[in-house]
């Protein structure tokens, strides 16, 4: 293989207390929490819109922040962002019972979830971060890191202006693909099952605008086939190679247009696509190998170092307390993760990759990052006290006290 030896001088353009890589829901929550806790915070986003898969990827369903049995389990920024997403109205799945003082029985019938408008949410999230004092850098990707011993000292970025280094104290990897972990030498794991092709799109037809969940979709087990989507390809994708991701995007758009043309032939003659995905709808690619690895057997388990809770979007009942130690690894001391690249394996990885989890883990990671010490040295009790003061509920046993 032909190689090049580069001798680069990269200017240091910024410095910050907390650098958040990735502007999806996990990155939004991380940056918001860090800034609100007094940290000088920079958020990097390689695209030009916040929200990641939840906006540009058109996966615009804020999955449940409840357990399916009438109990809300995710609070704090997770609840705040859900309500923000429908500030000017819901597209679908409006959780009336949860937002308008419904009965327990009503809450059991319909989970606390919603479908929202991606453009409005991205704008509102942007304004929320700016108001909190976060510096957002769009069109900016992490391409390398510099380390001093077992800590990241600078994050190297690429943007329209070229290469630029950012001096950092702590880093939150919210890239969704554990990119910073991989670049910095932290232990990572890849998804052995790979990803199915998805081609979700918005269309406007005879019945108005609709969201078409084409291909891979998040369908709860209790739907008994209702709204289940048939596979649209036999090919599986790792999602960590440029050629492969290109193939994913080409085929995703191809399947979406074929679906639209088929619907026209079936009678909806004026059907038009209004929005196709701008980023690949890949669910699980790479994650950190954390101090603790969450598995499905950890459902309904009490963790003394819990930093929040999430429900199981796949089925009603289970509640997962998120232990602090599943957010970071053992090799890079000032690096923590949030969102779908936290340490969870098997079915639990699938459970822990969705929007509510991104918000819960993002708030925990950003708050911990604002403490200004290496993550293994964070006083977990003080971290928990801060999270509780910011409306997070930590343990299943605490839910009885929530009204």
ABEGO torsion letter per residue (X at the ends): XBBBBBBBBBBBABBBABBBBEABAAAAAAAAAAAAAGBBBBBBBABABBGEAAAAAGBABBBBABAGAGBBABBEAAAAAAAAAAAAEBABGBBAAAAAGBBAAAAAABBBBBBBBAAAAAAAAAAAAAAAGBBBBBGBBBABBBBBEABBABBBBBBAAEBBBBBBABBBBAAGAGAAAAAAGBBBBBBAAEBBBBABBBBBBAAEBBBBBBEBBBBBAAAGGBGBBBBABABBBAGABAAAAAAAAAAAAAAAAAAAAAAAAAGBAABBBABBBABBBBABABBBBBABBBBAAABGBBBAABAEBBBBAABBGBBBBBBAAAABBAABAABBBBEAABBBBEAAAAAAABAAAAAAAAAAAAAAAAAGBBAAABBAAAAAAAAAAAGBBABAAAAAABX
